[in-house]
Every structure is written in structure tokens, then in C-alpha cells.
């Protein structure tokens, strides 16, 4: 259902779905919620058949991420890191 309207005959993965996947993966790795999305850039479309890889780096000021399909950069951005308790 997420592909209806994105786009008939040539489906792409909606950006919000990519961001949700990234956020869920980062939170699962950290064992806690991230605070907010600082920025996101979409460099190339991803299709439903693309194998996607996620790399992220947890830093004090931000959690940087990059989504790739092979050598093609799909998306990148930053989340605020979790608050230190």
C-alpha cells in the first residue's frame, strides 16, 4: 500500500518510509529513542526491489546516517542524539 501514488508503473520507496526505517534501526541499536530529525537529503530514488544498506555514526552532537544501494547514495541526514541521563 505504501507504493500507491509513488508512482504507478514505476514505484519508488517514499522518503518517509526510508526515514522511519532509519529511525527504527538507530533506536533498536541504541536501545532508546532519538530526539528529532535535524536534516535529511534524498539523493536518488529507491525502488521496492533495491537492496538498501544503512550506515550510521553516533556522535555527541548528532547521529549521522547514510542509506545506499550498492554505490548509489539514496539518502543521508542527521538525528539529535538521545538525551544523556
N, C-alpha and C positions, 0 to 999 in steps of 0.2 A: 504493500500500500504506500510506502514512503516514496516510491518512484513515480506514482501517478502525478502528472504535471511536471515531472523533471526528467526527461521530456519525452513525449510519446515518439516511439520509433528510434530514439537514441537516448536511453536513460542515463542519468548521472546521479551520483550519491549527493543528496542535499548537504550543504555546508553544516547545517545544524546537527545532522546525524553524525558527521565526522567529529564535530566538537564534542558531542555527547559521548562518543566512543573514547576520545582522548581523555576527557574529564573522568570518565568511569575507570579507565585504565590507570591513570595517575592516582586517583583516590584509592583504588584497590592496592596499588603498590605502597602508598604511604600509610594506609590504614586510617586515614582521616580525610575530611572534606577539604577541597581547595576553596579559597575565599571568593575569587572573582576572575573573570577573563579580562586581561588587560588589553590585549590586541590579538587579532587573527588576520592572516592573509591567505587567500586562496590563489595558488599559483597555476594550477592546472585542474581540469575536471577529473574525477574518478568515476569509473563505470562500475556497475554491480559485479562484474567479473574480475576487476583488478585485485591483485593481492596487495594489501596495504601493510606497511611496516611503520611502527611508531617508535621514535626515539625521543627521550626527554631527559632534561638535566635539572635537578633540583638545586637551586641556589638560594642564598639568603634573601635576595631582593625579588626573585621571580622563579617560576618553573617554566623553562623554555621547552617547546616541543616542535617536532617536525614530523610530518606524515609523508611517506614516499611510496611510490610504486616502482620498484626497480630503481633506475637512476632518475626518474621523474619526480620532482618535488611537487606534492599535491597541496599541502597546507603547512603553515607554521604560525607560531604565536607564543603568547605568554599568559600564565595564570599567576595571580598573587599566591604566595606560599601560605600554608596553614599558619595560623597564629601559634606562637610558641607559648606553651602553658607553663 
